[in-house]
Amino acid sequence: MDENLKYWFQGFEDAIANMKQQERESLFCKCGKNCADRWVLNLYKNLYSKVNGDMDLFFLEINSAEGVKGEIVEPGKKYHLFFKKCSCGLHTEGYVNSPFLCECSRQSIIYVFNSMIPNKKLDVKICSTILRGGDECKFSITMHD
């Protein structure tokens, strides 16, 4: 681990802790998009296409992806998406341990699902995350017409 980078990221953690939620959303919207574009967007779009756009089937099929679990809470409307570990390199490499970093994952989920189903409005809420002390990351996704 680069100690200079670790020191720099301490300032980053302090800065995001002092931001308002709307400011964090704006920052992490871009970060989450860039991260999703690298691999998860295509993975999810391919799976969505495979199930012919059926979100219930999507959340059943997502269970076959490594480290991810889906749950149907209310068919056609509300789902939970789980990640068994934090895969963010900023965290896994030891640079950032702030729970505010989880906004990046939330923004990534928003971006991916808006890309798959642009005609639906959705709400994504962070239920629990590893960086917030949980055993896994859990996001609630609610679809609206």
C-alpha positions in Angstrom: 0.0 0.0 0.0 1.3 3.4 -0.9 1.5 5.4 2.3 1.2 8.7 0.5 -2.0 7.6 -1.1 -3.3 6.3 2.2 -2.5 9.7 3.8 -4.2 11.5 0.9 -7.4 9.4 1.2 -7.6 10.3 4.9 -8.4 13.8 3.7 -10.9 12.4 1.2 -12.7 10.5 3.9 -12.9 13.7 6.0 -14.2 15.6 3.0 -17.0 13.2 2.2 -18.0 13.0 5.8 -18.5 16.8 5.8 -20.5 16.8 2.6 -24.2 17.1 2.4 -26.0 14.0 1.1 -26.8 15.7 -2.2 -23.1 16.6 -2.7 -22.1 13.0 -2.0 -24.7 11.8 -4.5 -23.4 14.2 -7.1 -19.8 13.0 -6.6 -20.5 9.3 -6.4 -22.9 9.4 -9.3 -19.9 9.8 -11.7 -17.7 7.4 -9.8 -20.4 4.7 -9.7 -21.1 5.1 -13.4 -17.4 4.7 -14.3 -17.1 1.6 -12.1 -20.3 0.0 -13.4 -19.2 0.7 -17.0 -16.2 -1.5 -16.5 -18.1 -4.8 -16.0 -21.3 -4.9 -14.0 -23.4 -2.9 -16.5 -22.9 -5.5 -19.3 -23.3 -8.4 -16.9 -26.7 -7.1 -15.7 -27.9 -6.0 -19.1 -27.1 -9.5 -20.5 -28.9 -11.2 -17.7 -31.9 -8.8 -18.1 -32.0 -9.6 -21.8 -31.7 -13.4 -21.1 -34.9 -13.2 -18.9 -36.7 -11.0 -21.5 -37.0 -8.0 -19.2 -38.7 -9.9 -16.4 -37.4 -8.3 -13.2 -38.6 -11.1 -11.0 -36.7 -13.6 -13.1 -33.7 -11.2 -13.1 -33.6 -11.3 -9.3 -33.8 -15.0 -9.3 -31.1 -15.5 -11.9 -28.8 -12.9 -10.3 -28.2 -15.6 -7.6 -26.0 -17.5 -10.1 -23.5 -14.6 -10.2 -20.6 -14.9 -7.9 -20.9 -12.9 -4.6 -24.4 -11.5 -5.4 -27.8 -12.5 -4.2 -31.2 -11.2 -5.2 -34.5 -11.3 -3.4 -38.0 -10.6 -4.5 -39.8 -8.6 -1.8 -42.9 -7.6 -3.7 -43.1 -9.1 -7.2 -42.8 -6.6 -10.0 -42.1 -3.8 -7.6 -39.6 -4.3 -4.7 -36.4 -6.2 -4.6 -33.3 -6.6 -2.4 -29.8 -6.9 -3.8 -27.0 -8.3 -1.6 -23.3 -8.3 -2.0 -21.3 -10.8 0.1 -18.2 -8.6 0.2 -17.1 -5.1 -0.5 -15.4 -5.2 -3.9 -14.4 -1.6 -4.1 -10.6 -1.4 -4.6 -10.4 1.8 -2.5 -11.6 -0.3 0.5 -10.0 -3.6 -0.3 -6.6 -2.0 -0.9 -6.9 -0.3 2.5 -7.3 3.3 1.4 -10.9 4.2 2.3 -13.0 2.7 5.1 -15.7 5.3 5.4 -19.3 4.1 5.3 -20.0 7.2 3.1 -18.2 5.3 0.3 -21.3 3.1 0.0 -23.1 5.9 -1.7 -20.9 5.0 -4.7 -22.5 1.5 -4.8 -26.0 3.0 -4.4 -25.3 5.3 -7.3 -23.9 2.5 -9.4 -27.1 0.5 -8.8 -29.2 3.5 -9.8 -27.2 3.9 -13.0 -27.3 0.2 -14.0 -31.0 -0.2 -13.4 -31.8 3.1 -15.1 -29.8 1.9 -18.1 -31.7 -1.4 -18.2 -35.2 0.0 -17.6 -35.2 3.7 -18.5 -39.0 3.9 -18.5 -39.3 3.1 -14.7 -38.6 5.4 -11.8 -36.7 3.7 -9.0 -35.7 4.3 -5.5 -32.5 2.6 -4.1 -31.9 2.6 -0.4 -28.9 1.4 1.5 -30.2 -1.1 4.1 -26.8 -2.3 5.5 -23.2 -2.4 4.3 -20.0 -4.0 5.4 -18.4 -0.6 5.9 -21.4 0.2 8.2 -20.6 -2.9 10.2 -22.9 -5.4 8.5 -22.0 -8.9 7.4 -23.0 -8.1 3.8 -24.2 -5.2 1.7 -28.0 -5.0 1.2 -29.8 -2.5 -1.0 -33.5 -2.1 -1.4 -34.7 -1.3 -4.9 -38.3 -0.2 -5.5 -39.7 0.3 -9.0 -42.4 2.9 -9.9 -44.3 3.4 -13.2 
